[in-house]
Amino acid sequence: SMLMERLILQLRLLVAVLLRLKQTVRTLLLLDRNMRTVFPIYDGAHQSVDKAVLDSECVNLQAYSPIATGAASRTSLVPTPGLTTFLTGSISPFVGYVFKNELYVILRGFPDDYLYKIDKNGAETLIGSLGSSVRTSRNFPQFASNGELLYILFPEDSGYFYDPDTGLSQNVDVVYQGYEAEDTGVISVTSGDGYFIFCTTKTVFNSGLVTDVDKGKSFDALDFASAEYSDDDNVRVAWLKGELRIFGSATMETWANVGGTDFPFQRIDGATIEKGLKYPNTLQEVDNSFVWVGSGKNESLAVWRATGGGGTQKLSNEYVDALLINTTLDADDAYDSQGFAYSYDGNTVYGFSIAIQDSVFTQSDATLCTDLSEGARVGRMSWRQNYTADSQNPSLKIIPYSAWSVGNCVICYNRVIFNGRYELNSSVFSEKDAKVFRRFTSSYLQAEGDDVYVSRVELRMKNAVGEATASDDIDRNPTVLMEVSDDQGRTWKDFGSRNIGRAVNTRTQVVWNRGCGRSPNYRLFRFTTNNSVEMVFLDLVLDIERASH
């Protein structure tokens, strides 16, 4: 019986070896035959330290990884929501703020700026003048409310109170004017615990309480303090998560209300974050946290998110870091860069606009966005760009007016409203009736160091998306262009456009059957559309075989 058991064991081993050999032979044969490979669509804009390693872009598309069987499934690319005009009148504001559940916007006019109230139907009511419009982006307005009054600050310029009962008035308090006379004057405002809180580059001070007779319009010369942890200049004050945050150029201090007899706030020891704020208007509160663009001492710029326990999380990847590092900004451009945040259709988005002045980047302005919800699903952050096909007319998320290119965003009347006049709309795929440029680049096609033949390329996407009633054939019969690069994205070869499908063509396949030919080990594929219809990219399918040596 022992001999029989040995024979059976040896037979089993022989069968296992033969099965392994069969699989090996089959694999070797397949390498010389045509293989159909699903090539994942790349989910974001990424750039490594060296572009030869990785250089991918994702423009006006957002990654989506639906949860299936308890885990994130394969990533697709879906279109970013469009923008439609919310206002019904003729004014063109550039910034909005929600006060007492109503939308207030500022119109940059000549010779004055004006404050308007906008109702839920988009109709405007003039509130009053905000003084001279001879202002630059350094004076981009900040808002704060103590519950009874709205404060509008034009940094380094002037400030205004708005009381719904008494109207609009400039802040001419003698103590306040003393701070306005300092170096660059009053540069930031926030509100918390019933106070308006302001700062200059060296001093932080507060107004009276909202419960005072004048509702908080008065100032006491003794109600001030200075940031204590570091000697960096103040950049902005903000009331975040129930505490006062004083952002400097290299640090962020946290102060709590201790009921002091003069300045009521005191710094919390051990709660300072050694990351400063570079672009004042990129600071945004989002998803029970806050995000900003800045750096610590001897650090390059990056996008940071505050985490529990006083820590930080770096949100930006190499692509965003390269944009920030390679962009040369003058003092005013730092104020042009605007942040925004919103939650919409299950996505929690942070983004910021920046004025690009470097030849590395082709558009004059760009908006960079990341979906915090998607990042939580897949375990890492991916970024996308937003801009239109015309490089001189960037995405309306950064309105290109003179020096006031902004990305201001508020949520009011159950709408996400940009710049006080445009409404986010996921069922629209244009921006203010303009066609939207969308593009993504794959990661590198690699074959373990060998060249391959690519005999067929199929871009799997939602078909039959043409608009039957569209005014032009671009939207009635939309197309997608494929390009390839064999020199690490330096140059691109046009492989032609393919129809995506008219409204009735539900079986359209987007296929390139010939012409790809021999592909080196590092080939990039790039796909581009420019229309006003729904673009959903699912998979990239390649028929490949190993090239003969």
Secondary structure as GFF3:
##gff-version 3
##sequence-region A 1 549
A	DSSP	alpha_helix	2	31	.	.	.	ID=ss1
A	DSSP	beta_strand	35	39	.	.	.	ID=ss2
A	DSSP	beta_strand	46	47	.	.	.	ID=ss3
A	DSSP	beta_strand	55	56	.	.	.	ID=ss4
A	DSSP	beta_strand	58	59	.	.	.	ID=ss5
A	DSSP	beta_strand	61	64	.	.	.	ID=ss6
A	DSSP	beta_strand	67	68	.	.	.	ID=ss7
A	DSSP	beta_strand	71	72	.	.	.	ID=ss8
A	DSSP	beta_strand	76	79	.	.	.	ID=ss9
A	DSSP	beta_strand	82	85	.	.	.	ID=ss10
A	DSSP	beta_strand	95	99	.	.	.	ID=ss11
A	DSSP	beta_strand	102	108	.	.	.	ID=ss12
A	DSSP	beta_strand	112	118	.	.	.	ID=ss13
A	DSSP	beta_strand	124	132	.	.	.	ID=ss14
A	DSSP	three_ten_helix	137	139	.	.	.	ID=ss15
A	DSSP	beta_strand	142	145	.	.	.	ID=ss16
A	DSSP	beta_strand	150	154	.	.	.	ID=ss17
A	DSSP	beta_strand	158	163	.	.	.	ID=ss18
A	DSSP	beta_strand	167	170	.	.	.	ID=ss19
A	DSSP	alpha_helix	174	180	.	.	.	ID=ss20
A	DSSP	beta_strand	188	192	.	.	.	ID=ss21
A	DSSP	beta_strand	195	199	.	.	.	ID=ss22
A	DSSP	beta_strand	204	207	.	.	.	ID=ss23
A	DSSP	beta_strand	219	225	.	.	.	ID=ss24
A	DSSP	beta_strand	234	240	.	.	.	ID=ss25
A	DSSP	beta_strand	243	248	.	.	.	ID=ss26
A	DSSP	beta_strand	252	257	.	.	.	ID=ss27
A	DSSP	beta_strand	265	267	.	.	.	ID=ss28
A	DSSP	three_ten_helix	280	282	.	.	.	ID=ss29
A	DSSP	beta_strand	284	286	.	.	.	ID=ss30
A	DSSP	beta_strand	289	294	.	.	.	ID=ss31
A	DSSP	beta_strand	302	306	.	.	.	ID=ss32
A	DSSP	three_ten_helix	308	310	.	.	.	ID=ss33
A	DSSP	beta_strand	312	314	.	.	.	ID=ss34
A	DSSP	alpha_helix	318	326	.	.	.	ID=ss35
A	DSSP	alpha_helix	331	336	.	.	.	ID=ss36
A	DSSP	beta_strand	339	344	.	.	.	ID=ss37
A	DSSP	beta_strand	347	355	.	.	.	ID=ss38
A	DSSP	beta_strand	365	371	.	.	.	ID=ss39
A	DSSP	alpha_helix	372	378	.	.	.	ID=ss40
A	DSSP	beta_strand	383	386	.	.	.	ID=ss41
A	DSSP	beta_strand	409	412	.	.	.	ID=ss42
A	DSSP	beta_strand	415	418	.	.	.	ID=ss43
A	DSSP	beta_strand	422	425	.	.	.	ID=ss44
A	DSSP	beta_strand	436	441	.	.	.	ID=ss45
A	DSSP	beta_strand	452	461	.	.	.	ID=ss46
A	DSSP	alpha_helix	473	476	.	.	.	ID=ss47
A	DSSP	beta_strand	479	485	.	.	.	ID=ss48
A	DSSP	beta_strand	493	499	.	.	.	ID=ss49
A	DSSP	beta_strand	511	512	.	.	.	ID=ss50
A	DSSP	beta_strand	517	519	.	.	.	ID=ss51
A	DSSP	beta_strand	524	531	.	.	.	ID=ss52
A	DSSP	beta_strand	537	546	.	.	.	ID=ss53
###
